[in-house]
Amino acid sequence: MSGSLNIERAAFCERLKSAIARFEPQGRTGAAWLAREFNQRYDGRPISVHAARKWLMGESIPAHDKLLTLAGWLRVSAEWLVYGAGSMTRISAVQQDPARYAVIDVDLVREINALNQEHRAIIREMVALFARMEGRGTKR
């Protein structure tokens, strides 16, 4: 059993590194970088550099809530990240029908999704304020 678990961890590690490499972070892919970037996006208790190192070395697989955060941040399918099943990339509504959205809007949505939760909340409040100012938003 531990042999198959080691294989699962190693495979997860390779998929994680592959997903990170898609962003071309220019050599900044160490455990400290991963922990910092992950913690900016995760709502729960921050992970340590040691935990990030264990993910990158194939020594452990993150818990479900952390996997979902990783998948969302890296824009990959959670199933692919954990099991290698299905397509690497997930398809969003914007990706399914890009003709409905201007390229600049799609880029803006990606940038907003890359922000941490606190900054995304500020953006949502700003959009709600503008909508209310234009008479389109709901009253709070």
N, C-alpha and C positions, 0 to 999 in steps of 0.2 A: 504493500500500500504506500509506504513512504517513497518508493521509487517512482510511482506514478504521480505522487504529489510533487516531487522534485521536478518532474518533466512539466507538469502544469505550471509551476512557478517560473521555470525557465522560459516556457513559451509565452507566458504573460509578460515577462520582462522584455522579451524581444519585440512583442507587439507594442508595448508601452514606448520603447525606444524608437520604434518605427513611427508611431503616431507623433511623438515629440519632434522627430527629424523633419516631418512635413512642414513645420513652422520655420525651419532653418534658423534656429536661435544663435547662430554664429559661435559655436563652441560652448555656449552657456547652458550646458545640459547636465550639470552635476547635481548631486543631492541637495545642496544648499539652494540652488536655483529652483529645482523642482519643488522643494518644500515651500519656498517663498511664493512662487507662482500659484501653487495649489492652495495655500492658506488664504490668498487674496480672494479666492473664489468659493471656498468651503465655509458653510454656515456653522459647522460644529467646532469642536475643540481642535485647535491647530495641530498639525502633525509636526514631528521633530525631523531634523535633518537625518537622524538615524533611521527613522521609519521610511523616509524617501529613499535612502541608500538601500534599504532592504528591498524595496520595490524594484529599484534599478539593477540590483544584483541577483534578483530572482530568489531571494530568501523568504519573501512573503508576498501575499496577494492582499490588497486592501479590502476592507469591509464593504458591503454593498453600497452604503451611502457615499463612501469615498469613491467607489468605482463610478457611480453615476456622475459625480462631480468631475472626475477625470475625463470621462467620455464626453460630457457636455463641453468642457473646456477645450479638449483636443478635437472636438467635432468628429468623433468616431462613434460607431455603434458600441454600446456597452457589451452586447453579446459577443461581438468580434474581439473586443479588448480582453474579456475574461476567457472566452472559450475558443476564439478563432473562428467562430461560426458566422456565416453570412458575409455581407459586404463590410469592408472596413469603414466606409463612410456612411453616415446616416443621411437620409433625405429629409430635408425640412420642407415646409410648405413653399418657402421662397425658392428652393432648389427645384421643386416639382413644376412650378409655373413661373420661370424667371421673366417671361414677357410682361407679366403684370407689374413688375417692379423695375424701377430705374437702377442701373448699376450702382450709382452712388448710394441709393437707399439700401441695397443689399450690403454694401460695404459698411454703411453706418450701423446696420443691425448686427453685423459681425463684430464691429468694434464695441458696441454696447454690451453684447454677450460676453466679451472678453474681460469686461470690468468686474470688480468684486461686487458683492451683493449691496453694500452700502452705496456705492457709486451708481449702480443700476437703479436703486430706489430713488436717488436724487433725480436721475434722468426721467423716471416715470412721473415724479411729482412736477417736474418742469413741463413735461408734455401735457399733463392734466391741467396745469395752470394756464398754459397757452390755449388749450381747448376751451376752458371756461371763459377766458378773455374774448374768444371768438364766438361765444354763445353756443358752443357745441358740446361742452363737457357737462358732466353731472355735478350737481351742487354738493358740496361737502360740509 
